């Protein structure tokens, strides 16, 4: 019996797009949402603080396709090298 799974994870699948439940599951297992409050270095700013929001999911390089699908799902972000020693990439 032959399965229809795509074992080439370096490329996005040509199936239906990710649904929100899949994004939630991937994020729960491999990533998270982050909120940082930083000091604003811009002297012209009206406030001394700024808020930085970040979404990050990390995968081994052989699973880069899922990161590309997340990037497409959100319509923004970049897939970048996270750690050369562990051969991981992430979407930010």
PDB file with one MODEL, atoms N, CA, C and O in Angstrom:
MODEL        1
ATOM      1  N   UNK A   1       0.839  -1.185   0.000  1.00  0.00           N
ATOM      2  CA  UNK A   1       0.000   0.000   0.000  1.00  0.00           C
ATOM      3  C   UNK A   1       0.879   1.242   0.000  1.00  0.00           C
ATOM      4  O   UNK A   1       1.800   1.352   0.810  1.00  0.00           O
ATOM      5  N   UNK A   2       0.610   2.146  -0.873  1.00  0.00           N
ATOM      6  CA  UNK A   2       1.403   3.363  -0.993  1.00  0.00           C
ATOM      7  C   UNK A   2       0.702   4.511  -0.265  1.00  0.00           C
ATOM      8  O   UNK A   2      -0.508   4.695  -0.400  1.00  0.00           O
ATOM      9  N   UNK A   3       1.478   5.288   0.515  1.00  0.00           N
ATOM     10  CA  UNK A   3       0.865   6.435   1.191  1.00  0.00           C
ATOM     11  C   UNK A   3       1.086   7.701   0.375  1.00  0.00           C
ATOM     12  O   UNK A   3       1.921   7.731  -0.529  1.00  0.00           O
ATOM     13  N   UNK A   4       0.348   8.723   0.696  1.00  0.00           N
ATOM     14  CA  UNK A   4       0.434   9.990  -0.029  1.00  0.00           C
ATOM     15  C   UNK A   4       1.222  11.045   0.726  1.00  0.00           C
ATOM     16  O   UNK A   4       1.105  12.232   0.423  1.00  0.00           O
ATOM     17  N   UNK A   5       2.024  10.639   1.702  1.00  0.00           N
ATOM     18  CA  UNK A   5       2.786  11.595   2.478  1.00  0.00           C
ATOM     19  C   UNK A   5       3.965  12.110   1.669  1.00  0.00           C
ATOM     20  O   UNK A   5       4.610  11.350   0.948  1.00  0.00           O
ATOM     21  N   UNK A   6       4.243  13.393   1.790  1.00  0.00           N
ATOM     22  CA  UNK A   6       5.396  13.992   1.150  1.00  0.00           C
ATOM     23  C   UNK A   6       6.564  13.907   2.128  1.00  0.00           C
ATOM     24  O   UNK A   6       6.564  14.577   3.160  1.00  0.00           O
ATOM     25  N   UNK A   7       7.546  13.092   1.807  1.00  0.00           N
ATOM     26  CA  UNK A   7       8.681  12.912   2.713  1.00  0.00           C
ATOM     27  C   UNK A   7       9.784  13.929   2.450  1.00  0.00           C
ATOM     28  O   UNK A   7      10.794  13.925   3.154  1.00  0.00           O
ATOM     29  N   UNK A   8       9.623  14.783   1.474  1.00  0.00           N
ATOM     30  CA  UNK A   8      10.594  15.832   1.191  1.00  0.00           C
ATOM     31  C   UNK A   8      10.159  17.087   1.930  1.00  0.00           C
ATOM     32  O   UNK A   8       9.412  17.907   1.396  1.00  0.00           O
ATOM     33  N   UNK A   9      10.633  17.232   3.169  1.00  0.00           N
ATOM     34  CA  UNK A   9      10.185  18.326   4.021  1.00  0.00           C
ATOM     35  C   UNK A   9      10.892  19.646   3.739  1.00  0.00           C
ATOM     36  O   UNK A   9      10.559  20.660   4.352  1.00  0.00           O
ATOM     37  N   UNK A  10      11.865  19.656   2.820  1.00  0.00           N
ATOM     38  CA  UNK A  10      12.547  20.904   2.501  1.00  0.00           C
ATOM     39  C   UNK A  10      11.670  21.814   1.637  1.00  0.00           C
ATOM     40  O   UNK A  10      11.929  23.012   1.521  1.00  0.00           O
ATOM     41  N   UNK A  11      10.640  21.238   1.039  1.00  0.00           N
ATOM     42  CA  UNK A  11       9.740  22.006   0.184  1.00  0.00           C
ATOM     43  C   UNK A  11       8.365  22.062   0.823  1.00  0.00           C
ATOM     44  O   UNK A  11       7.954  21.107   1.482  1.00  0.00           O
ATOM     45  N   UNK A  12       7.640  23.171   0.641  1.00  0.00           N
ATOM     46  CA  UNK A  12       6.257  23.209   1.115  1.00  0.00           C
ATOM     47  C   UNK A  12       5.429  22.140   0.393  1.00  0.00           C
ATOM     48  O   UNK A  12       5.702  21.815  -0.763  1.00  0.00           O
ATOM     49  N   UNK A  13       4.446  21.611   1.061  1.00  0.00           N
ATOM     50  CA  UNK A  13       3.560  20.620   0.446  1.00  0.00           C
ATOM     51  C   UNK A  13       2.658  21.309  -0.564  1.00  0.00           C
ATOM     52  O   UNK A  13       2.375  22.500  -0.431  1.00  0.00           O
ATOM     53  N   UNK A  14       2.220  20.601  -1.535  1.00  0.00           N
ATOM     54  CA  UNK A  14       1.297  21.154  -2.530  1.00  0.00           C
ATOM     55  C   UNK A  14      -0.136  20.765  -2.190  1.00  0.00           C
ATOM     56  O   UNK A  14      -0.976  20.629  -3.080  1.00  0.00           O
ATOM     57  N   UNK A  15      -0.407  20.590  -0.922  1.00  0.00           N
ATOM     58  CA  UNK A  15      -1.737  20.218  -0.477  1.00  0.00           C
ATOM     59  C   UNK A  15      -2.475  21.468  -0.019  1.00  0.00           C
ATOM     60  O   UNK A  15      -2.048  22.588  -0.298  1.00  0.00           O
ATOM     61  N   UNK A  16      -3.564  21.274   0.670  1.00  0.00           N
ATOM     62  CA  UNK A  16      -4.312  22.408   1.211  1.00  0.00           C
ATOM     63  C   UNK A  16      -3.417  23.219   2.152  1.00  0.00           C
ATOM     64  O   UNK A  16      -2.477  22.689   2.744  1.00  0.00           O
ATOM     65  N   UNK A  17      -3.720  24.485   2.276  1.00  0.00           N
ATOM     66  CA  UNK A  17      -2.949  25.355   3.161  1.00  0.00           C
ATOM     67  C   UNK A  17      -3.129  24.941   4.618  1.00  0.00           C
ATOM     68  O   UNK A  17      -4.091  24.260   4.971  1.00  0.00           O
ATOM     69  N   UNK A  18      -2.193  25.363   5.447  1.00  0.00           N
ATOM     70  CA  UNK A  18      -2.297  25.087   6.884  1.00  0.00           C
ATOM     71  C   UNK A  18      -3.581  25.695   7.429  1.00  0.00           C
ATOM     72  O   UNK A  18      -4.000  26.772   7.004  1.00  0.00           O
ATOM     73  N   UNK A  19      -4.195  25.002   8.365  1.00  0.00           N
ATOM     74  CA  UNK A  19      -5.350  25.601   9.026  1.00  0.00           C
ATOM     75  C   UNK A  19      -4.919  26.082  10.415  1.00  0.00           C
ATOM     76  O   UNK A  19      -3.868  25.664  10.901  1.00  0.00           O
ATOM     77  N   UNK A  20      -5.684  26.932  11.050  1.00  0.00           N
ATOM     78  CA  UNK A  20      -5.282  27.496  12.348  1.00  0.00           C
ATOM     79  C   UNK A  20      -4.969  26.442  13.408  1.00  0.00           C
ATOM     80  O   UNK A  20      -4.099  26.668  14.249  1.00  0.00           O
ATOM     81  N   UNK A  21      -5.652  25.302  13.391  1.00  0.00           N
ATOM     82  CA  UNK A  21      -5.365  24.259  14.385  1.00  0.00           C
ATOM     83  C   UNK A  21      -3.987  23.650  14.177  1.00  0.00           C
ATOM     84  O   UNK A  21      -3.310  23.312  15.148  1.00  0.00           O
ATOM     85  N   UNK A  22      -3.567  23.507  12.939  1.00  0.00           N
ATOM     86  CA  UNK A  22      -2.226  23.003  12.662  1.00  0.00           C
ATOM     87  C   UNK A  22      -1.171  24.010  13.128  1.00  0.00           C
ATOM     88  O   UNK A  22      -0.154  23.631  13.709  1.00  0.00           O
ATOM     89  N   UNK A  23      -1.422  25.287  12.870  1.00  0.00           N
ATOM     90  CA  UNK A  23      -0.483  26.334  13.306  1.00  0.00           C
ATOM     91  C   UNK A  23      -0.365  26.323  14.827  1.00  0.00           C
ATOM     92  O   UNK A  23       0.732  26.441  15.373  1.00  0.00           O
ATOM     93  N   UNK A  24      -1.506  26.181  15.510  1.00  0.00           N
ATOM     94  CA  UNK A  24      -1.500  26.119  16.976  1.00  0.00           C
ATOM     95  C   UNK A  24      -0.677  24.929  17.467  1.00  0.00           C
ATOM     96  O   UNK A  24       0.118  25.069  18.396  1.00  0.00           O
ATOM     97  N   UNK A  25      -0.860  23.772  16.856  1.00  0.00           N
ATOM     98  CA  UNK A  25      -0.132  22.576  17.268  1.00  0.00           C
ATOM     99  C   UNK A  25       1.359  22.689  17.036  1.00  0.00           C
ATOM    100  O   UNK A  25       2.150  22.318  17.903  1.00  0.00           O
ATOM    101  N   UNK A  26       1.757  23.197  15.878  1.00  0.00           N
ATOM    102  CA  UNK A  26       3.186  23.371  15.570  1.00  0.00           C
ATOM    103  C   UNK A  26       3.809  24.357  16.552  1.00  0.00           C
ATOM    104  O   UNK A  26       4.902  24.124  17.067  1.00  0.00           O
ATOM    105  N   UNK A  27       3.112  25.453  16.805  1.00  0.00           N
ATOM    106  CA  UNK A  27       3.633  26.476  17.720  1.00  0.00           C
ATOM    107  C   UNK A  27       3.734  25.943  19.143  1.00  0.00           C
ATOM    108  O   UNK A  27       4.715  26.207  19.837  1.00  0.00           O
ATOM    109  N   UNK A  28       2.737  25.204  19.575  1.00  0.00           N
ATOM    110  CA  UNK A  28       2.745  24.644  20.926  1.00  0.00           C
ATOM    111  C   UNK A  28       3.932  23.708  21.128  1.00  0.00           C
ATOM    112  O   UNK A  28       4.534  23.689  22.202  1.00  0.00           O
ATOM    113  N   UNK A  29       4.267  22.937  20.104  1.00  0.00           N
ATOM    114  CA  UNK A  29       5.361  21.978  20.236  1.00  0.00           C
ATOM    115  C   UNK A  29       6.733  22.540  19.946  1.00  0.00           C
ATOM    116  O   UNK A  29       7.718  22.087  20.529  1.00  0.00           O
ATOM    117  N   UNK A  30       6.823  23.516  19.059  1.00  0.00           N
ATOM    118  CA  UNK A  30       8.135  23.942  18.567  1.00  0.00           C
ATOM    119  C   UNK A  30       8.382  25.445  18.596  1.00  0.00           C
ATOM    120  O   UNK A  30       9.382  25.903  18.042  1.00  0.00           O
ATOM    121  N   UNK A  31       7.514  26.222  19.217  1.00  0.00           N
ATOM    122  CA  UNK A  31       7.719  27.665  19.159  1.00  0.00           C
ATOM    123  C   UNK A  31       6.904  28.416  20.170  1.00  0.00           C
ATOM    124  O   UNK A  31       6.477  27.863  21.183  1.00  0.00           O
ATOM    125  N   UNK A  32       6.687  29.693  19.888  1.00  0.00           N
ATOM    126  CA  UNK A  32       5.905  30.505  20.796  1.00  0.00           C
ATOM    127  C   UNK A  32       5.776  31.936  20.315  1.00  0.00           C
ATOM    128  O   UNK A  32       6.408  32.356  19.346  1.00  0.00           O
ATOM    129  N   UNK A  33       4.930  32.672  21.029  1.00  0.00           N
ATOM    130  CA  UNK A  33       4.747  34.097  20.830  1.00  0.00           C
ATOM    131  C   UNK A  33       5.453  34.812  21.973  1.00  0.00           C
ATOM    132  O   UNK A  33       5.361  34.386  23.124  1.00  0.00           O
ATOM    133  N   UNK A  34       6.146  35.881  21.667  1.00  0.00           N
ATOM    134  CA  UNK A  34       6.919  36.594  22.678  1.00  0.00           C
ATOM    135  C   UNK A  34       6.568  38.077  22.650  1.00  0.00           C
ATOM    136  O   UNK A  34       6.322  38.648  21.587  1.00  0.00           O
ATOM    137  N   UNK A  35       6.548  38.684  23.811  1.00  0.00           N
ATOM    138  CA  UNK A  35       6.309  40.112  23.945  1.00  0.00           C
ATOM    139  C   UNK A  35       7.405  40.685  24.830  1.00  0.00           C
ATOM    140  O   UNK A  35       7.590  40.241  25.964  1.00  0.00           O
ATOM    141  N   UNK A  36       8.132  41.671  24.315  1.00  0.00           N
ATOM    142  CA  UNK A  36       9.209  42.302  25.075  1.00  0.00           C
ATOM    143  C   UNK A  36       8.918  43.781  25.217  1.00  0.00           C
ATOM    144  O   UNK A  36       8.379  44.403  24.301  1.00  0.00           O
ATOM    145  N   UNK A  37       9.268  44.345  26.353  1.00  0.00           N
ATOM    146  CA  UNK A  37       9.172  45.785  26.567  1.00  0.00           C
ATOM    147  C   UNK A  37      10.598  46.296  26.669  1.00  0.00           C
ATOM    148  O   UNK A  37      11.348  45.901  27.562  1.00  0.00           O
ATOM    149  N   UNK A  38      10.964  47.176  25.749  1.00  0.00           N
ATOM    150  CA  UNK A  38      12.336  47.646  25.624  1.00  0.00           C
ATOM    151  C   UNK A  38      12.411  49.149  25.833  1.00  0.00           C
ATOM    152  O   UNK A  38      11.423  49.862  25.659  1.00  0.00           O
ATOM    153  N   UNK A  39      13.581  49.619  26.206  1.00  0.00           N
ATOM    154  CA  UNK A  39      13.822  51.050  26.315  1.00  0.00           C
ATOM    155  C   UNK A  39      14.010  51.616  24.917  1.00  0.00           C
ATOM    156  O   UNK A  39      14.782  51.076  24.125  1.00  0.00           O
ATOM    157  N   UNK A  40      13.324  52.677  24.616  1.00  0.00           N
ATOM    158  CA  UNK A  40      13.400  53.308  23.309  1.00  0.00           C
ATOM    159  C   UNK A  40      14.627  54.200  23.256  1.00  0.00           C
ATOM    160  O   UNK A  40      14.782  55.093  24.088  1.00  0.00           O
ATOM    161  N   UNK A  41      15.501  53.966  22.284  1.00  0.00           N
ATOM    162  CA  UNK A  41      16.724  54.764  22.170  1.00  0.00           C
ATOM    163  C   UNK A  41      16.525  55.990  21.284  1.00  0.00           C
ATOM    164  O   UNK A  41      17.412  56.838  21.191  1.00  0.00           O
ATOM    165  N   UNK A  42      15.375  56.086  20.639  1.00  0.00           N
ATOM    166  CA  UNK A  42      15.076  57.222  19.785  1.00  0.00           C
ATOM    167  C   UNK A  42      14.764  58.439  20.666  1.00  0.00           C
ATOM    168  O   UNK A  42      13.773  58.448  21.396  1.00  0.00           O
ATOM    169  N   UNK A  43      15.610  59.450  20.589  1.00  0.00           N
ATOM    170  CA  UNK A  43      15.444  60.635  21.435  1.00  0.00           C
ATOM    171  C   UNK A  43      14.203  61.441  21.067  1.00  0.00           C
ATOM    172  O   UNK A  43      13.700  62.204  21.891  1.00  0.00           O
ATOM    173  N   UNK A  44      13.705  61.284  19.847  1.00  0.00           N
ATOM    174  CA  UNK A  44      12.529  62.013  19.387  1.00  0.00           C
ATOM    175  C   UNK A  44      11.224  61.335  19.817  1.00  0.00           C
ATOM    176  O   UNK A  44      10.150  61.915  19.655  1.00  0.00           O
ATOM    177  N   UNK A  45      11.299  60.134  20.354  1.00  0.00           N
ATOM    178  CA  UNK A  45      10.093  59.386  20.719  1.00  0.00           C
ATOM    179  C   UNK A  45       9.384  60.039  21.896  1.00  0.00           C
ATOM    180  O   UNK A  45      10.024  60.604  22.783  1.00  0.00           O
ATOM    181  N   UNK A  46       8.064  59.960  21.899  1.00  0.00           N
ATOM    182  CA  UNK A  46       7.273  60.538  22.980  1.00  0.00           C
ATOM    183  C   UNK A  46       7.305  59.677  24.236  1.00  0.00           C
ATOM    184  O   UNK A  46       7.066  60.170  25.338  1.00  0.00           O
ATOM    185  N   UNK A  47       7.598  58.396  24.069  1.00  0.00           N
ATOM    186  CA  UNK A  47       7.650  57.506  25.225  1.00  0.00           C
ATOM    187  C   UNK A  47       9.027  56.856  25.310  1.00  0.00           C
ATOM    188  O   UNK A  47       9.710  56.715  24.295  1.00  0.00           O
ATOM    189  N   UNK A  48       9.429  56.469  26.486  1.00  0.00           N
ATOM    190  CA  UNK A  48      10.749  55.871  26.685  1.00  0.00           C
ATOM    191  C   UNK A  48      10.727  54.355  26.497  1.00  0.00           C
ATOM    192  O   UNK A  48      11.775  53.710  26.520  1.00  0.00           O
ATOM    193  N   UNK A  49       9.538  53.790  26.313  1.00  0.00           N
ATOM    194  CA  UNK A  49       9.412  52.349  26.161  1.00  0.00           C
ATOM    195  C   UNK A  49       8.805  52.007  24.809  1.00  0.00           C
ATOM    196  O   UNK A  49       8.059  52.794  24.228  1.00  0.00           O
ATOM    197  N   UNK A  50       9.140  50.819  24.323  1.00  0.00           N
ATOM    198  CA  UNK A  50       8.510  50.310  23.113  1.00  0.00           C
ATOM    199  C   UNK A  50       8.216  48.831  23.296  1.00  0.00           C
ATOM    200  O   UNK A  50       8.885  48.146  24.071  1.00  0.00           O
ATOM    201  N   UNK A  51       7.229  48.351  22.592  1.00  0.00           N
ATOM    202  CA  UNK A  51       6.798  46.957  22.689  1.00  0.00           C
ATOM    203  C   UNK A  51       7.245  46.230  21.427  1.00  0.00           C
ATOM    204  O   UNK A  51       7.048  46.717  20.313  1.00  0.00           O
ATOM    205  N   UNK A  52       7.849  45.058  21.615  1.00  0.00           N
ATOM    206  CA  UNK A  52       8.286  44.227  20.493  1.00  0.00           C
ATOM    207  C   UNK A  52       7.526  42.906  20.565  1.00  0.00           C
ATOM    208  O   UNK A  52       7.624  42.184  21.557  1.00  0.00           O
ATOM    209  N   UNK A  53       6.771  42.593  19.517  1.00  0.00           N
ATOM    210  CA  UNK A  53       6.032  41.340  19.427  1.00  0.00           C
ATOM    211  C   UNK A  53       6.756  40.419  18.456  1.00  0.00           C
ATOM    212  O   UNK A  53       7.204  40.853  17.395  1.00  0.00           O
ATOM    213  N   UNK A  54       6.868  39.144  18.824  1.00  0.00           N
ATOM    214  CA  UNK A  54       7.622  38.209  17.995  1.00  0.00           C
ATOM    215  C   UNK A  54       6.964  36.833  18.014  1.00  0.00           C
ATOM    216  O   UNK A  54       6.482  36.378  19.052  1.00  0.00           O
ATOM    217  N   UNK A  55       6.949  36.184  16.869  1.00  0.00           N
ATOM    218  CA  UNK A  55       6.483  34.812  16.725  1.00  0.00           C
ATOM    219  C   UNK A  55       7.664  34.017  16.194  1.00  0.00           C
ATOM    220  O   UNK A  55       8.300  34.426  15.223  1.00  0.00           O
ATOM    221  N   UNK A  56       7.961  32.891  16.818  1.00  0.00           N
ATOM    222  CA  UNK A  56       9.131  32.114  16.406  1.00  0.00           C
ATOM    223  C   UNK A  56       8.830  30.621  16.509  1.00  0.00           C
ATOM    224  O   UNK A  56       8.308  30.154  17.521  1.00  0.00           O
ATOM    225  N   UNK A  57       9.163  29.878  15.453  1.00  0.00           N
ATOM    226  CA  UNK A  57       9.067  28.423  15.430  1.00  0.00           C
ATOM    227  C   UNK A  57      10.395  27.909  14.910  1.00  0.00           C
ATOM    228  O   UNK A  57      10.910  28.423  13.917  1.00  0.00           O
ATOM    229  N   UNK A  58      10.961  26.899  15.566  1.00  0.00           N
ATOM    230  CA  UNK A  58      12.251  26.332  15.180  1.00  0.00           C
ATOM    231  C   UNK A  58      12.077  24.894  14.709  1.00  0.00           C
ATOM    232  O   UNK A  58      11.336  24.116  15.312  1.00  0.00           O
ATOM    233  N   UNK A  59      12.769  24.549  13.622  1.00  0.00           N
ATOM    234  CA  UNK A  59      12.763  23.196  13.066  1.00  0.00           C
ATOM    235  C   UNK A  59      14.166  22.845  12.589  1.00  0.00           C
ATOM    236  O   UNK A  59      14.971  23.732  12.304  1.00  0.00           O
ATOM    237  N   UNK A  60      14.456  21.550  12.502  1.00  0.00           N
ATOM    238  CA  UNK A  60      15.693  21.110  11.859  1.00  0.00           C
ATOM    239  C   UNK A  60      15.639  21.539  10.394  1.00  0.00           C
ATOM    240  O   UNK A  60      14.554  21.691   9.832  1.00  0.00           O
ATOM    241  N   UNK A  61      16.789  21.732   9.781  1.00  0.00           N
ATOM    242  CA  UNK A  61      16.848  22.213   8.401  1.00  0.00           C
ATOM    243  C   UNK A  61      16.115  21.304   7.429  1.00  0.00           C
ATOM    244  O   UNK A  61      15.594  21.785   6.422  1.00  0.00           O
ATOM    245  N   UNK A  62      16.059  20.003   7.700  1.00  0.00           N
ATOM    246  CA  UNK A  62      15.375  19.093   6.779  1.00  0.00           C
ATOM    247  C   UNK A  62      13.859  19.293   6.800  1.00  0.00           C
ATOM    248  O   UNK A  62      13.162  18.737   5.952  1.00  0.00           O
ATOM    249  N   UNK A  63      13.333  20.073   7.749  1.00  0.00           N
ATOM    250  CA  UNK A  63      11.893  20.364   7.819  1.00  0.00           C
ATOM    251  C   UNK A  63      11.597  21.823   7.488  1.00  0.00           C
ATOM    252  O   UNK A  63      10.607  22.379   7.964  1.00  0.00           O
ATOM    253  N   UNK A  64      12.437  22.435   6.687  1.00  0.00           N
ATOM    254  CA  UNK A  64      12.273  23.848   6.353  1.00  0.00           C
ATOM    255  C   UNK A  64      10.940  24.131   5.654  1.00  0.00           C
ATOM    256  O   UNK A  64      10.423  25.244   5.745  1.00  0.00           O
ATOM    257  N   UNK A  65      10.389  23.151   4.971  1.00  0.00           N
ATOM    258  CA  UNK A  65       9.133  23.339   4.244  1.00  0.00           C
ATOM    259  C   UNK A  65       8.002  23.810   5.137  1.00  0.00           C
ATOM    260  O   UNK A  65       7.205  24.656   4.731  1.00  0.00           O
ATOM    261  N   UNK A  66       7.918  23.273   6.350  1.00  0.00           N
ATOM    262  CA  UNK A  66       6.843  23.682   7.266  1.00  0.00           C
ATOM    263  C   UNK A  66       7.027  25.140   7.682  1.00  0.00           C
ATOM    264  O   UNK A  66       6.044  25.850   7.896  1.00  0.00           O
ATOM    265  N   UNK A  67       8.276  25.591   7.798  1.00  0.00           N
ATOM    266  CA  UNK A  67       8.524  26.995   8.125  1.00  0.00           C
ATOM    267  C   UNK A  67       8.067  27.894   6.969  1.00  0.00           C
ATOM    268  O   UNK A  67       7.514  28.971   7.194  1.00  0.00           O
ATOM    269  N   UNK A  68       8.303  27.445   5.737  1.00  0.00           N
ATOM    270  CA  UNK A  68       7.843  28.209   4.572  1.00  0.00           C
ATOM    271  C   UNK A  68       6.315  28.277   4.549  1.00  0.00           C
ATOM    272  O   UNK A  68       5.740  29.299   4.174  1.00  0.00           O
ATOM    273  N   UNK A  69       5.664  27.186   4.949  1.00  0.00           N
ATOM    274  CA  UNK A  69       4.197  27.188   4.997  1.00  0.00           C
ATOM    275  C   UNK A  69       3.679  28.136   6.071  1.00  0.00           C
ATOM    276  O   UNK A  69       2.661  28.799   5.868  1.00  0.00           O
ATOM    277  N   UNK A  70       4.362  28.210   7.208  1.00  0.00           N
ATOM    278  CA  UNK A  70       3.971  29.154   8.258  1.00  0.00           C
ATOM    279  C   UNK A  70       4.142  30.590   7.771  1.00  0.00           C
ATOM    280  O   UNK A  70       3.297  31.448   8.030  1.00  0.00           O
ATOM    281  N   UNK A  71       5.225  30.838   7.075  1.00  0.00           N
ATOM    282  CA  UNK A  71       5.467  32.169   6.514  1.00  0.00           C
ATOM    283  C   UNK A  71       4.334  32.542   5.555  1.00  0.00           C
ATOM    284  O   UNK A  71       3.848  33.673   5.577  1.00  0.00           O
ATOM    285  N   UNK A  72       3.917  31.601   4.721  1.00  0.00           N
ATOM    286  CA  UNK A  72       2.809  31.844   3.798  1.00  0.00           C
ATOM    287  C   UNK A  72       1.492  32.040   4.555  1.00  0.00           C
ATOM    288  O   UNK A  72       0.683  32.887   4.178  1.00  0.00           O
ATOM    289  N   UNK A  73       1.276  31.264   5.614  1.00  0.00           N
ATOM    290  CA  UNK A  73       0.050  31.370   6.407  1.00  0.00           C
ATOM    291  C   UNK A  73      -0.110  32.773   6.981  1.00  0.00           C
ATOM    292  O   UNK A  73      -1.193  33.355   6.915  1.00  0.00           O
ATOM    293  N   UNK A  74       0.986  33.326   7.555  1.00  0.00           N
ATOM    294  CA  UNK A  74       0.919  34.644   8.179  1.00  0.00           C
ATOM    295  C   UNK A  74       1.121  35.782   7.178  1.00  0.00           C
ATOM    296  O   UNK A  74       0.773  36.928   7.463  1.00  0.00           O
ATOM    297  N   UNK A  75       1.673  35.476   6.022  1.00  0.00           N
ATOM    298  CA  UNK A  75       1.901  36.504   5.018  1.00  0.00           C
ATOM    299  C   UNK A  75       3.049  37.431   5.348  1.00  0.00           C
ATOM    300  O   UNK A  75       3.112  38.549   4.836  1.00  0.00           O
ATOM    301  N   UNK A  76       3.960  36.983   6.196  1.00  0.00           N
ATOM    302  CA  UNK A  76       5.129  37.795   6.554  1.00  0.00           C
ATOM    303  C   UNK A  76       6.159  36.897   7.229  1.00  0.00           C
ATOM    304  O   UNK A  76       5.906  35.718   7.480  1.00  0.00           O
ATOM    305  N   UNK A  77       7.313  37.469   7.517  1.00  0.00           N
ATOM    306  CA  UNK A  77       8.348  36.746   8.235  1.00  0.00           C
ATOM    307  C   UNK A  77       9.491  36.327   7.340  1.00  0.00           C
ATOM    308  O   UNK A  77       9.459  36.522   6.125  1.00  0.00           O
ATOM    309  N   UNK A  78      10.493  35.753   7.958  1.00  0.00           N
ATOM    310  CA  UNK A  78      11.674  35.261   7.261  1.00  0.00           C
ATOM    311  C   UNK A  78      12.092  33.935   7.859  1.00  0.00           C
ATOM    312  O   UNK A  78      12.009  33.737   9.071  1.00  0.00           O
ATOM    313  N   UNK A  79      12.540  33.029   7.010  1.00  0.00           N
ATOM    314  CA  UNK A  79      13.111  31.770   7.478  1.00  0.00           C
ATOM    315  C   UNK A  79      14.620  31.978   7.509  1.00  0.00           C
ATOM    316  O   UNK A  79      15.235  32.252   6.478  1.00  0.00           O
ATOM    317  N   UNK A  80      15.212  31.846   8.684  1.00  0.00           N
ATOM    318  CA  UNK A  80      16.640  32.121   8.875  1.00  0.00           C
ATOM    319  C   UNK A  80      17.317  30.981   9.626  1.00  0.00           C
ATOM    320  O   UNK A  80      16.657  30.171  10.277  1.00  0.00           O
ATOM    321  N   UNK A  81      18.638  30.931   9.529  1.00  0.00           N
ATOM    322  CA  UNK A  81      19.417  29.946  10.286  1.00  0.00           C
ATOM    323  C   UNK A  81      19.345  30.317  11.755  1.00  0.00           C
ATOM    324  O   UNK A  81      19.608  31.460  12.127  1.00  0.00           O
ATOM    325  N   UNK A  82      18.989  29.349  12.591  1.00  0.00           N
ATOM    326  CA  UNK A  82      18.909  29.560  14.035  1.00  0.00           C
ATOM    327  C   UNK A  82      20.223  29.189  14.694  1.00  0.00           C
ATOM    328  O   UNK A  82      20.772  29.962  15.480  1.00  0.00           O
ATOM    329  N   UNK A  83      20.733  27.995  14.372  1.00  0.00           N
ATOM    330  CA  UNK A  83      21.948  27.499  15.008  1.00  0.00           C
ATOM    331  C   UNK A  83      22.633  26.535  14.051  1.00  0.00           C
ATOM    332  O   UNK A  83      22.079  25.489  13.712  1.00  0.00           O
ATOM    333  N   UNK A  84      23.824  26.884  13.621  1.00  0.00           N
ATOM    334  CA  UNK A  84      24.555  26.029  12.675  1.00  0.00           C
ATOM    335  C   UNK A  84      24.988  24.717  13.319  1.00  0.00           C
ATOM    336  O   UNK A  84      25.045  23.692  12.640  1.00  0.00           O
ATOM    337  N   UNK A  85      25.290  24.727  14.598  1.00  0.00           N
ATOM    338  CA  UNK A  85      25.757  23.515  15.276  1.00  0.00           C
ATOM    339  C   UNK A  85      24.650  22.469  15.394  1.00  0.00           C
ATOM    340  O   UNK A  85      24.922  21.273  15.288  1.00  0.00           O
ATOM    341  N   UNK A  86      23.409  22.900  15.611  1.00  0.00           N
ATOM    342  CA  UNK A  86      22.300  21.951  15.723  1.00  0.00           C
ATOM    343  C   UNK A  86      21.529  21.811  14.413  1.00  0.00           C
ATOM    344  O   UNK A  86      20.537  21.085  14.350  1.00  0.00           O
ATOM    345  N   UNK A  87      21.991  22.516  13.349  1.00  0.00           N
ATOM    346  CA  UNK A  87      21.374  22.449  12.031  1.00  0.00           C
ATOM    347  C   UNK A  87      19.886  22.795  12.088  1.00  0.00           C
ATOM    348  O   UNK A  87      19.048  22.079  11.540  1.00  0.00           O
ATOM    349  N   UNK A  88      19.572  23.909  12.763  1.00  0.00           N
ATOM    350  CA  UNK A  88      18.188  24.327  12.881  1.00  0.00           C
ATOM    351  C   UNK A  88      17.945  25.665  12.195  1.00  0.00           C
ATOM    352  O   UNK A  88      18.854  26.481  12.043  1.00  0.00           O
ATOM    353  N   UNK A  89      16.696  25.868  11.786  1.00  0.00           N
ATOM    354  CA  UNK A  89      16.249  27.129  11.193  1.00  0.00           C
ATOM    355  C   UNK A  89      14.993  27.548  11.929  1.00  0.00           C
ATOM    356  O   UNK A  89      14.345  26.733  12.587  1.00  0.00           O
ATOM    357  N   UNK A  90      14.653  28.822  11.817  1.00  0.00           N
ATOM    358  CA  UNK A  90      13.400  29.277  12.400  1.00  0.00           C
ATOM    359  C   UNK A  90      12.746  30.322  11.518  1.00  0.00           C
ATOM    360  O   UNK A  90      13.361  30.887  10.613  1.00  0.00           O
ATOM    361  N   UNK A  91      11.485  30.557  11.811  1.00  0.00           N
ATOM    362  CA  UNK A  91      10.756  31.629  11.156  1.00  0.00           C
ATOM    363  C   UNK A  91      10.578  32.715  12.202  1.00  0.00           C
ATOM    364  O   UNK A  91      10.229  32.449  13.352  1.00  0.00           O
ATOM    365  N   UNK A  92      10.825  33.934  11.779  1.00  0.00           N
ATOM    366  CA  UNK A  92      10.665  35.079  12.675  1.00  0.00           C
ATOM    367  C   UNK A  92       9.862  36.135  11.964  1.00  0.00           C
ATOM    368  O   UNK A  92       9.601  37.197  12.529  1.00  0.00           O
TER     369      UNK A  92
ENDMDL
END
